Amino acid sequence: MKENQADQNVRRSSRLKQNSIQSYFKQEKAIPVVDKKKALKPLKEASISVNDLIKPENVVIKIKHEKPEHPKTTKATKPASFRWLRVNKWTKEAMALCPKPIMGTDDGPDDDCEVRKACMVECTDKSCTAGPSCGNRGLQRQEYAKYEIRSAGGKGDGFYAKEDIKAGELIIEYVGEVLTKDAAQDRLKHNTSRHVYGMGIGDGIVIDSAERGNDARFINHSCDPNAETGKWEVRGRPRVAVTARRLILAGEEVTFNYHFETEGERVKCMCGSKKCRGYL
Ligand SMILES: C[S@@+](CC[C@H](N)C(=O)[O-])C[C@H]1O[C@@H](n2cnc3c(N)ncnc32)[C@H](O)[C@@H]1O
């Protein structure tokens, strides 16, 4: 009887492993294709200056946000079984698939920070004249919210807010190794963990934080999430920001919707929300 149970478990675990080869979660918002001149036109026509568009909350973000301590020195963060990456690490093969930037900097620096922000393109010194006062460099400056990593019950570990986070605020960047989809699938074949960490960002590119990444890898799925992911362009490369969909209170677990893609056995969802669809 016991042997039968063990056999079943082995079969189940190898089936799950096989199935997980197809498993990714998807980043939600794509970079919009934007004609910079067209994007600017309505603003210029309405004579709205960039300063009018800077929300008061953005000013608070800049003052309040501190760089998080490095996870190795943050007590709340558990000893890492992954290697820490501050920024994405691209493979040559993934670089070859990197889409062309949607906004060039050929016109020279300007003060269109809010236009770039609306287009989900971060400013750089080449594109913007605002310098240190520019409010559109959150990913580059790592203006992350305060958080801690701790157990989320049956889901494994989870990512928890340590302060109130306003709707729209940057929480953290999803950082990992940037691989081609094929390379990511190859890696999954050797995955010994029950968790998967690959986020497809389109163009056959996956950000995989299984072996190397930052604490965004601990953000769990919810069918009624309080955060969302968005693809930004920073210095010509795509990056994924996790931002608050609504006010998140200190102590709440931060979650986003994985839009999980799997062709095999589905993972039972433990998000606990009333809107739970039952599976990831
Ligand atoms: C990116 S990891 C999230 C961090 C993970 N909990 C950990 O401890 O490393 C994704 C994995 O977490 C688990 N997970 C995330 N959200 C879940 C949910 N709502 N219900 C059940 N398991 C979940 C699944 O095993 C999934 O493959």
The ligand as an ORCA input file, in Angstrom:
! r2SCAN-3c Opt
* xyz 0 1
  C       7.540     33.351     -8.571
  S       7.296     32.092     -7.410
  C       6.627     32.970     -6.026
  C       7.460     32.757     -4.787
  C       7.326     31.398     -4.165
  N       6.153     31.349     -3.307
  C       8.571     31.054     -3.357
  O       8.456     30.648     -2.189
  O       9.681     31.159     -3.897
  C       5.907     31.292     -8.147
  C       5.505     30.029     -7.454
  O       4.906     30.294     -6.181
  C       3.777     29.439     -5.976
  N       2.565     30.258     -5.950
  C       2.465     31.555     -6.271
  N       1.225     32.011     -6.115
  C       0.487     30.969     -5.700
  C      -0.909     30.794     -5.405
  N      -1.782     31.780     -5.484
  N      -1.315     29.557     -5.021
  C      -0.448     28.536     -4.940
  N       0.874     28.631     -5.206
  C       1.337     29.834     -5.592
  C       3.749     28.462     -7.150
  O       4.495     27.321     -6.780
  C       4.481     29.228     -8.243
  O       5.113     28.391     -9.181
*
